[in-house]
Amino acid sequence: MSKPSSRGLALAALQKWRTGEQFADAILGQLLRSSDLAAQDRAFATELFYGVLRNLTLLDFWIDSLRSRHLDHDTRDLLRLGLYQLFVLETPEHAAVFETVALAKPKGRSLVNGVLRSATRGKADLVHKASEQDLSVRTSHPHFLVERWVQNFGDKDAEALCDWNNRPAPIYARINRIKTTRDQFLARHRDAEPLSAHENFVRLTNIPHEALADGHCYIQDPSTAAACLLLDPKPGDRVLDACAAPGGKTGYIAELMNNEGLILACDRDTNRVRTLQENLERLGVGICRCVPHDWTCGDPLPEAAAFDRILIDAPCTNTGVMRRRVDLRWRLRPESFSRMRTEQLGIVRATIPFLKPDGALVYSTCSIEPEENEDVVRAILREFPFLKLSDQVSLLPFRDEFDGAFAAKFVRA
């Protein structure tokens, strides 16, 4: 039996993803953990798998331009891999075609070889035809998403957003000042690039495994700081983090509190609560109690006393972080936005009774959709007249050059 290759692993990941049973990152993680590929080959497999998912509609446009007859799913996945190498990565033809054809079943090799050879001969014409297609084809986004973004942001910004989603995401980390200082971290990690507008965040070229294990940093986009800074927790406060897992914002809140006071961190999934607890322990957070709690089921909260600060980092469609969740665009549906809004408002209703007079509640998402952001804010103000909107932050990738995020701060009269 031949040794698995980068292309073979990427093909297996595509075939597994096609079943719809798991998210792309979970599939790739499982396959990489069970493989003995070298680091360079693992990186290439990741590039192939994620690259095909980012360019799915465009690759299928080229395939359908080359082959009008029906193709079985496995053959289509192979052609997607081959065309991604030839047209996007610009892999040398002999390597891209030969290695891709080798993955095909014997009776399908001539078909795969023929289509890929035709693609290389007609590459210029195929690329030109693609450039004349609708934005949803050129950037491989569902048509309903492109339509809503054009309506919300305009043609130019919608295209910039689609292009942003197709870029590989850089690695950002928050320096955990519970365990180290900014100067100490930068002295130890010379490749870390400080961010002028976010003093305790850095951009990295590689994941700093040792620093992560020691709790000196946490992989986190700077956009996540907006909700924590708006919450403005003080040492000694009682804080409720209603939807806390996996703990990036919780850890930052503890840091802002100088690790003094109390944080009650909740999540409805017990496995995620375990991850939350492990992350906070590694970060040296000593003021947090982690509990499983589902705000939508009406069960009593274990810690019933009132809180000075409440953060609701609500479940959302995640459209602001689409470049980090490569297959997200293919999982969303037009009805996803109104469905999430209903769940978000339910969590707000369940948590507000625990907010002290003069206390602050921050509602946040990593969505860029008005149904989940501004519309929810208006609904909260209508339903709870004793809340006053104190501040609001909206981050858009094409404008702010970080992940999309939204946060609104309410104060209880």
N, C-alpha and C positions, 0 to 999 in steps of 0.2 A: 504493500500500500504506500502510495507516494506521500511525502511530507506535505502538510497543509501549507498553502501559500497565502500571501496578503490578499490576492484576488479571490482565492477560494474562500477565505474567511469573510470577505465583504459580500460575496455571493450568498453564502450561508446566512449572513445577517439579513440580507434583503429578502430571502425566501422566508425566514422566520418572521420578519416584520410584516410581510404580506398577510399573515394570518390575523393580524389585528389584536392579538392577545397580550402583547407587551409593548412598552414604549421603546423607542430606538436606543436610548442610552442604556437601558437595562439589558437589551439583547446584546449590544456590543460589549458591554462589561462582562457578561457571562462568557461570551465566546473568547474574549481576550484572556480572561482568567484561566480558561481551560486549554489555551494554546501555549506553545513554546516558541513563538515567533520572537525574533530579535527586536529590539526597540525601534529600529528604523522600519522594519516590516510591519510592526504594530501601528506605527504612525501612518504608514501608507494605507493599510486596511481601513483605518479610521477615516482618512481623507476620502477614500473611495466610497465607503458606505454613506457617510454624511453628505458627501458631494452629490451622489446620485439622488438622495432624498431632497436636497435643496434645489435640484434642477430637474425634477421628475417630469413636469409638463413639457419643458423644452426638449428633453431627451426623447420623450414620446412623440413630439411633433416631428423630430428628425426621423425617428424610426418609421412613423406612418408615411412620411414623404418617400422613404426608401422601399417600403414593403406594405402594399395595400391589403394583402391576404392576412387571414387570422394567424396570430402567433400565440403559442402556449406561454404561460406565465414564466416558466424557467428560461425560455429562449429570450423573452422580452427583457428579463433581468440581466441576462448576459449581454445583450445589445446595449442596454443602458450603461453597463460597466464599460464596455468597449468604447462607446461614443463619448462618455465622460472623459476617458483617458485621451482620446484623439482630439476632441474639440475644446475641452475646457483645460485639462492639464497639459495638453500638447505633448503627450508621451510619444516617443519615437514610434512610427507606424509598425515596424517589425515586432517590437516588444508588445505593444498594446494588442495588436491583432493576434499574434501567435499565442500569447499567454491566455487571452480570453477564449480563443477557439479551443485551446487545450482543456478548458473547464467544461465544454459542452459534451453532451452524450454523443457517442460515435455517429448515430444517424442524423444528428443535428449540426454536426461540425461544418459541413459544406454550406449550409444556410447561413450560419453565423459568419463564416469566413467571407461568403459572397456579399452579404449586406455591409460588413465593415470595410471591405475593399471598395465597394461602390461609394461608401461614405467618404473615404479618403480621396477618391477621384473627383467627387462632386462637392468637396468641403466648402469651397468659396461660395457656390450657389446656395447651398443649404444654410450657411451662416447668414447670407443676405436675405433669404426668405424669412428666416427667423426674426431678423431685425425689423421686418415689416408687420409682424404679428402684434396682437393686443398685448398690453403690459402683463396680463395674467399669464400669457404663454412665455414671453421674453424672460420674466423673472420667476416663473413657476410658483404662482400663488393662486389659490382658488378665486374664481371670478367674483364671488360675492364679497370676499375680503377686499379685493382691489376696488370694487364699486363703492363700498362703505368708506374706504380711506380717501378716495377721490372726493366723495361728498363731504367728509369731515375736514380734510386738510388741503384739498386742491390737487390738481394733476401733478405739479412739480414735486410737492412734498410726498405725495403718495408713491411716486416713482423712487424718490430718495429713500423712503421707508422700506420698500421692497428690496432695493439694492443693499441697504443696511442689513436686512434679515439674511441675505445670502453671503455675508462676510463671516469668516471664522471669528469667533469672539476672543478677544484678548483675555489674559489672566490678570485679574485684579485681586488684591488682598488687603484686608484691614489689619493694621498692626494692633495687637491686643495689649493695651497699656496696663492691663491688670498684671501681666507677667513680664513685660519689658518696656523699654522706652523707644521712641521713634529713632533717636540717635543710635542707640545700641543695635536696633534692628538693621538700620541702613549701613552701619559699620560692618556688620556681620554678613550682610547680603548685598554685595557690591553691584549685582545685576538689577537690584530693585530701583525703579524709577519713581521718585516722589511725585505726587500730584499737587500742584500749587494750590488748587481750590479745595483740596481735601487732604488736610495735613496728616491724617493717620491712615491714608490709603496709598498703596503703591501699585505700579504696573510691573509685572514679572515676565521674564522670557520662558521660565520653566516653573513647574509646581515645586515649591520648597518643602519636600516631604518631611525633612527633619524639623523645620520650624513649625509645620502643622502638628506634628506629633508632640512637640514640646508646648503647644498652645501659644506660641508667640505670634501667630497670625491666623486669620480665617479667610478662606477664599470667598470673596464677596465683591459685587459691583458697587462702585461709589453711590449709585442711585439709591441703594438701600438705606443710606444714611439719612435721607430726607425725613422719613417718618420718625426716626429716633430723635433727631434734632428738634423736630416740631413738637414731639412729646415733652422734651426738656425735663427729664426726670432729675430729681435732686437726691443727694445722699439722705438716707433715712425714710424716703417715700415708700408707700405701699403701692406696688405696680401690678396690674393684671395684664399679662400678655396672652390674649385670648386664643390666638392661632399661631403658636410659637415655633413649631418644628420647621426646619431642623435646628434653628437656634442662632442664626447669624445676627438678627436684630436683638434677640434676648441678650446675647453676649455683649453687644454694644451698649444696650441700656444699662447693664450691670456696670460696665466700664464708666459710663457717664455718671453713675451713682457712687462712684468710688468703692464699689462692692460693699455698700452700706445700705441697709434697709431690707425690703422683702420684695421678691418678684414671684408671683404665682403664674407659672407657664403652663398653658393647656394645649392639648391637641386631641382630636377625636380618635386617632389611630394609635393603638398601643405600641406598635413597632416603631412608629415615628417618635413617640414619647421616649422610648429607649434611646433612639439616636440623639434626640434632643438632650437627654441627660448626659450621655457620653460626651457630646460636644461641649457642653457647659463645664463638665468636670475637667476636661482637657484644657479649657480656657481659664480655669482657676476661679470660676464663678462660685462664690460661697453663699449667696443670698437667695438662691432660687429653689423653689419647690415645684417639681414637674408632676403633673397629674393628667390622666386621660379624661377628657370631657368633651361631649358632643353638645354644642349649643343649640342644635336644632331639635333635640329630643325632649327638652323640658326637665331633665334631671337636675336636682339641686347641686349647686357648686360646693365642693368640699370646704372651701374657705369663704364663708358667707359674709365676712365683714366688708365694709366699704373700702374703696381704693382711691388714692390721690390721683393716679394716672391709669388710664386704660389704653392699650394699643390693640386695635383690631386690624391685623394684617390679613385681610379677608381672602378666602379662596376666590380665584378669578380666572379669566380666560388666558392670562399670561401673555397677551399680545405685545406687551412692552419688552419681553425677553425672548422673542421668537427666534432670534439668531442663536440663542443658547439651547433652545428646545427644538431641535431640527425638524422633527416630524409633527410639531404642534399644528402647523397650518393645515395638515391633512386630517387632523382629528376634530377641528372646529366645525360647527354647523351654524347656519344663520340663526337658529333659535338658542344658541349657546349663551348669547349676551343677556337676553331677558331672563333665562333660567338662572344664571349666576346672580343677577340683580335680586331676584327673589330670595336666594340663599343668603346673600350679603345683608339684606335688610333684616332677615330673621335673626342673624347673629347680633346685629346692632341692638335689636329689641331685647334680646336675652341678656346683654351685658350692661346696658344703661342703668338698670336698677342698682348696680354695684358701684356707681360713680358717686363720690362725695360731693356735697355742695362746694362750689368753687373748684372742683376737680376738672381735669382735662382729659378728653377722649380724642384719640387720633384714629381716624379711619384711613386705611391705605390699601393700595393694590399695586400690582405690577402690570396693570392693564392700561391701554391708551384709549379705551372706548368710553364715550360719554354715558352710556347706559350704566356702567359699573362705577363711574366716578362722579361727575357733576350731577347726574340725575339722582344718584343715591344721596348726595349731599342735600339736594332740594327736598327729597322725600323725608330725610331725617329732620330738617328744619320745620317742615309742615307737621310732622307727627309729634315732635317733641319741642314745643315752644319754649321750654325752659333752657334749651341749649342755644348758645350763641356761637356762630362761626367766627373763629378768632383768626385763622390763617389758612392758606391753601397753597399747595405746591404741585405743579404739573411738569414732568420731565418727558420730553419727546426725543427719541433717538436721533432723528434727522436734524434736530435743532441743537440739542445739548451734548451730543456725542457720547452719551452713556445709555444704559438700558432705560426703557420707558418706565415711569413710576408716577404714582399719584398719592397725595396725602392731604387730608383736611383735619384741622384741629377745632374741636368744639369745647366750650367751657360751660359748665353747669351753673346756672344762676342760683 
